[in-house]
Amino acid sequence: MTETADLAPIREAVRALCANFPGEYWRRLDRERAYPEEFVAALTKAGFLAALIPEEYGGSGLTMTAAAAIMEEIQASGCNGAPCHAQMYTMGTVLRHGSAEQKKRYLPGIARGELRLQAFGVTEPTSGTDTLSLRTTATRDGDHYVVNGQKIWTSRAEHSDLMLLLARTTPREQAKSRTAGLSVFILDMRAAKNKGLTIRPIRTMMNHATTEVFFEDVRVPADNLVGVEGEGFRYILSGMNAERILIAAECIGDAKWFIDKAASYARERVVFGRPIGQNQGVQFPIARSYIGMRAAELMVREAAALYETGKDCGAEANMAKHLAAESSWAAADMCLQTHGGFGFAEEFDIERKFRETRLYTVAPISTNLILSYIAEHVLGLPRSY
Ligand SMILES: Cc1cc2nc3c(=O)[nH]c(=O)nc-3n(C[C@H](O)[C@H](O)[C@H](O)COP(=O)(O)OP(=O)(O)OC[C@H]3O[C@@H](n4cnc5c(N)ncnc54)[C@H](O)[C@@H]3O)c2cc1C
């Protein structure tokens, strides 16, 4: 599956922008665990983060394939899209399931970058992957809902105005089905801070601006309920394919960066009087990584193409994310090995990218859960959990 040529200008434009944010920029932020404000502002100004917002709301109205190319190029340039990738896709839930009034109220501001909707509050400390067991509640009180509970790993919450929040509105035992009783809200965090909302950063092995969030009687206007009360789980699931495809594209970009770095180094580094890349023990792992990356890339393109036609792409989006995350991690390991001791030195950026790309076999969904999905939904095997 070859990409059409019309994406070349977008790819070039992303690369040109990323060239202004070289390794030393990311290294400094990594050391300080600081947010890449300038990088995010530049991507926003160029309109890249509004790629998937339709033109009628001020976005660029691009395809999923184009959006994936943007994310891939960011990673292939050595930059990191994680601090802002959710600005691209979290709005999809509002776009697909929000009311006309909500779309008018939020999407143009998100498209301009004046409003950041890049916090996604699903995971909780006690439920983990078992989303249906989440305990955060939203209880109706007049024209508001009152939210109580806790989320964890709510990335970018400190750098977002709005949060897409999943909370239980009907107790599990009273819900009409296994998946009913959860609802999605657009939570305005600016209004909620100091009114029951507390955000605490979690320091992680990479610079990821992730947090835990506590809700104590946080009041959310009933107008901010997305779609129908109790149907929220379905709305969240429908947004996950976009997330998986875009993150898979980021992994492809990472893999390309690692492969390029390794091949260049293997051509230049001379030990025992010859380039290390002349040894099959060094060149074969690079070739193997390249083959794995290209295969994963085809699945990412297939998933994006299916997504665009509006067909069910659940299996392809999951497989793309799985193959791409495994491929970027294998390439990271290979690249570090190819560099020997220098792979561990900060100034080569490999150890930083190695830590960053490691995330994607765990989040936004872990490998085992993808395998379970394919086993159950594609192969018809019994549900294992
Ligand atoms: C840096 C970071 C950023 C994140 N950002 C966000 C965010 O913005 N918003 C958000 O909502 N969440 C976010 N997450 C959460 C992420 O989606 C979860 O960490 C991930 O889905 C795994 O859930 P868990 O950590 O609770 O693991 P658990 O559910 O506790 O699972 C632990 C391990 O057990 C395995 N496992 C569990 N159940 C089964 C089973 N039935 N069969 C086989 N294996 C099983 C899992 O695959 C995993 O390997 C983030 C996480 C990280 C680390």
The ligand as an ORCA input file, in Angstrom:
! r2SCAN-3c Opt
* xyz 0 1
  C       2.550      7.509     30.919
  C       1.134      7.075     30.871
  C       0.187      7.913     30.315
  C      -1.161      7.551     30.310
  N      -2.117      8.457     29.887
  C      -3.430      8.174     30.098
  C      -4.434      9.179     29.870
  O      -4.144     10.307     29.427
  N      -5.722      8.889     30.182
  C      -6.096      7.676     30.682
  O      -7.279      7.467     30.945
  N      -5.159      6.682     30.894
  C      -3.856      6.921     30.618
  N      -2.895      5.959     30.870
  C      -3.322      4.670     31.413
  C      -3.095      3.501     30.457
  O      -4.091      3.502     29.469
  C      -3.078      2.250     31.328
  O      -1.870      2.283     32.091
  C      -3.123      1.001     30.516
  O      -4.368      0.922     29.854
  C      -2.936     -0.230     31.407
  O      -3.737     -0.141     32.545
  P      -3.111     -0.305     34.019
  O      -1.875      0.516     34.083
  O      -4.141     -0.022     35.031
  O      -2.713     -1.817     34.075
  P      -3.575     -3.019     34.674
  O      -4.957     -2.993     34.104
  O      -3.412     -3.036     36.147
  O      -2.797     -4.249     34.029
  C      -1.457     -4.595     34.440
  C      -0.932     -5.674     33.502
  O      -1.802     -6.815     33.537
  C      -2.272     -7.119     32.251
  N      -3.672     -7.556     32.308
  C      -4.699     -6.984     33.004
  N      -5.834     -7.670     32.799
  C      -5.532     -8.688     31.961
  C      -6.285     -9.750     31.362
  N      -7.586     -9.886     31.582
  N      -5.650    -10.605     30.548
  C      -4.313    -10.493     30.316
  N      -3.553     -9.508     30.852
  C      -4.153     -8.624     31.660
  C      -2.144     -5.842     31.437
  O      -2.008     -6.116     30.058
  C      -0.901     -5.214     32.043
  O       0.244     -5.706     31.404
  C      -1.542      6.275     30.816
  C      -0.567      5.416     31.332
  C       0.748      5.793     31.363
  C       1.753      4.866     31.978
*
